[in-house]
Amino acid sequence: MKKIIISFVLFFGLMTTQAQTGHEIKINLKNCKDTIAYLAFYQFDKLYISDTCKKVINGNIVFKGKKNLDKGVYFLLSQAKGSYFDFIIDEQSQKQQINSDKSNLLENLTAVNSKQNQNFFNYIRFVTSKNKEFEGFKKSINEQKKSDSTSLLTKEYKVLNDAILDNDVNCIAQNKGAYLSEIINLKTDKVAKDIPKASNGRPDSVFAYNYYKKHFWDGVSFLDDAMLRNPFFTNKIKQYFNTVVVQQPDSVCVEIDRMMLKTKQGTKMNMLLLAYFTQTYEIPKIMGMDKVFVYMVDNYFKTGKAKGVYDESVIEIIINRGNTLAPLQLGKTAPELYMIDIPAHDKIAKMGFDTAKTSEEITKIYYSNKPEIEKTYVSLSSIKADYLILLFWDVDCGHCQKEVPKILEIYHDLLKEKKDVKVFSVYTQNEFEKYSKYIIDNKLDWINVYDGVHINDLKTKYDVVTTPVMFILDKNKVIKAKGIGSEAIKSIITQMEKEYSKK
């Protein structure tokens, strides 16, 4: 399926204004052979080049400009666009000197006139050393091939991770009020230490989860765009919405609203979060979560809250996309289809549908023959079955040629199991001879139909942009599954069978 492309470049017109005292970042990188270097920065899940030093001489690099740089984590890029190291730029460090040696970047990294960056470098060195300790321990354990290696690794990981967490807490306290404190706080999980026992005598997992969720965003300001400009914020957003929030559309929508209310409309924080949620849930990884996208369209795009994030033409595209997906949500009754089957083809062909060249000609033929056409319809609602597989496919589609035989085999298996299942197979094109030959050659003994009179806009009605597209409906034509592959059919029907048994 085609995905709406969201361009983050749109947001650069709203850079935060600062006092124009200028910046001068001097870097002395021994053993560096580059003649060009780049100053880049993080912003949400993207990386951008902020400045270029076109004359690097003997590792001496200078980035200088009349404007202050926005507060955030920046990094030095090599001539080949490889990253050397990260460092912080804020209001107090617009002019600073950093030294290192390319032969051992991290060990030699020093900030001459920025205590915050020196603390940052020390922090990175500490975390790196603990990671190396763990990797060394893991290598040693693997070489010894001990039977309790998993237990030993778990214990060692906890010891080293606890050391990192303690160091995080100390760094946050020691750098209070500085940007370094804020970004370490971003990456640090807020876990409960004194967890009470549950009735089974084990630590209360519900208490631990509620504490973790409640304190997840402690100390994070959604009013400060600088929170976007580091490598930790995006991962924290993903972690929260993928692992902390219950993976159910209504729960996600509630959390999105709560987060968006913490931002101020017109800021980059507001804009980038809105763009991220819209993009993420348009085509989600979990079936049914596109309900979140529809919610975003209804509550942010149709209400004008997306103005400034996108231009009017893009907003219109997104709203139209939301309108297409809204009737196709899980739990909705499937939109009606009026199709033509193979036996009715000759009658339709005589009316002139196969040879019509324009939409106007098709419309004229349709209204001239409307009563007779309506007698030939095979409607979706007329099909009675406990389990109805609605399949949109094309003869020339390579993926369809692989999936259709699999679906046919599964269909026959279900029939052998005495399941009341039917397949409403919709050919999406109009090359009838090719279509009918494929059905005969491949023995597709299910309900074969196509849009012979061009009355169904499959793209708008069922979001059929590519093929195959498959839905599973219950006996009331309610959508129970969509966008699935053949491998999921049996498990979904088994789940539906359990639901029927409870009623």
Salt bridges, closest charged atoms under 4 A:
GLU24 OE2 - LYS64 NZ 3.97
ASP51 OD2 - HIS23 NE2 3.18
ASP70 OD2 - LYS268 NZ 4.00
GLU133 OE2 - LYS130 NZ 3.27
GLU135 OE1 - LYS138 NZ 3.67
ASP162 OD2 - LYS158 NZ 2.83
ASP168 OD2 - LYS187 NZ 3.25
ASP218 OD2 - HIS215 ND1 2.75
ASP224 OD2 - LYS71 NZ 3.73
ASP250 OD1 - LYS291 NZ 3.25
GLU255 OE2 - LYS213 NZ 2.77
GLU255 OE2 - ARG258 NH1 3.01
GLU282 OE2 - ARG321 NE 2.80
ASP290 OD2 - LYS482 NZ 2.68
ASP298 OD1 - LYS302 NZ 3.20
ASP346 OD1 - HIS345 ND1 3.44
ASP354 OD2 - HIS345 NE2 2.75
GLU372 OE2 - LYS375 NZ 3.23
GLU374 OE2 - LYS370 NZ 2.58
ASP396 OD2 - LYS434 NZ 2.97
ASP413 OD2 - LYS490 NZ 3.36
GLU417 OE1 - LYS419 NZ 3.20
GLU431 OE1 - LYS434 NZ 3.36
ASP441 OD2 - LYS437 NZ 2.62
ASP445 OD1 - HIS412 NE2 2.93
ASP463 OD1 - ARG321 NH1 2.71
GLU497 OE2 - LYS419 NZ 3.87
GLU499 OE1 - LYS480 NZ 3.17
